[in-house]
Amino acid sequence: MDKDKLAGLRARYGAASPADFFDPHFREVAQAVFRGAEAPRQPFADAGTLLDAPLRPDLAALPDFGGLEIALVGVPMDLGVTNRAGSRFGPRAVRNTDRIGPYEHVLRMVPAAELALADIGDVPFSNYLHLDTCHADIQAFYHRLMDAGVVPLSVGGDHSISYSILKALGRDRPVGMVHFDAHCDTSGSGEGARFHHSGPFRSAVLDGVLDPARTIQIGIRGSAEFFWEFSYDSGMTVLHAEDVQEMGLKAVIAKARAVVGDGPVYISFDVDCLDPAFAPGTGTPEVGGLTSREALTIMRGLAGLDVVGADVVEIAPHYDPTSNTAQIGSQILFEELCLASMALKQRRGKAEG
């Protein structure tokens, strides 16, 4: 080893503490993260919250949600599943993860330091045993968030919840969508039930709150392909898991950005888009899916889109003895927070300009 280099490292780091940062960017990050504290608290301390955000369920009772810019919301409802139940425990499982954020090393940002953010608890259900009533409650809750100008990031729950969220977010103009999933979720009503996790996006298009021409579905595969005719007929862009492999991630990102364009966009992430080797804790696993690294790369490639809301759904922790699924779901939620934070800053800049 070069002796002069070693002497320089010893001079700089020999007596340095963990709180000493010499790189300007890392020093700025540390100041944002620690906020005057000498060290962060232990990741396993205190009650768990979504992304370790302040737990403020009291704000959900206020008309303006206490001035929040982004609300993390649990939607523990899985009455719309067609296979294995259990995603009602998804929000609780994600709250029990740790070591997610606060720094995003690829996008080089600390989103929680740049905006007013809180975990506002779970959507209150007036009758959690009745599917239609649960969806009425979800719609009412998200309309209130929309009225207050709060961007919602949600953890389900089964994928049917996305329809009722979109009913609020797309009420003034249809939104585009980047949809990660093994299934297109565009089938019709089944057994007399409109609200089920196989058909939220057909309903959203027919209700005029989701623009199919600005919707891309990524990771699609499995034996249910013949149920998804609506996706093709309505003009959605469907990328199968095999397409992702053949196209390469840069091409997939470029395609997604071209499809959704500059308008408002919703991101919906069903954990079964991932191969069950990475996310076994879900109700409808399909082999041959994306890797967690591929999903994160695509997600990060969406930076700069006008994200107005996002979700992570179908985490059913009881089928995962390792807790990997909840950990991955939490990381995806963090990436969605980063994208939503960037979009908020862009909208602020346009408003001020």
Secondary structure, 3 states (H helix, E strand, C coil): CCHHHHHHHHHHHCCCCCCCCCCHHHHHHHHHHHCCCCCCCCCCCCCCCHHHCCECHHHHHCCCHHHCCEEEEEECCCCCCCCCCCHHHHHHHHHCCCCCCCCECCCCECHHHCCCEEEEEECCCCCCCCHHHHHHHHHHHHHHHHHCCCEEEEEECCCCHHHHHHHHHCCCCCEEEEEECCCCCCCCCECCECCCCCCHHHHHHHCCCEEEEEEEEEEECCCCHHHCHHHHHHCCEEEEHHHHHHHCHHHHHHHHHHHHCCCEEEEEEEHHHECCCCCCCCCCCCCCCECHHHHHHHHHCCCCCEEEEEEEECCCHHHCCCCHHHHHHHHHHHHHHHHHHHHHHHHHHHHHC
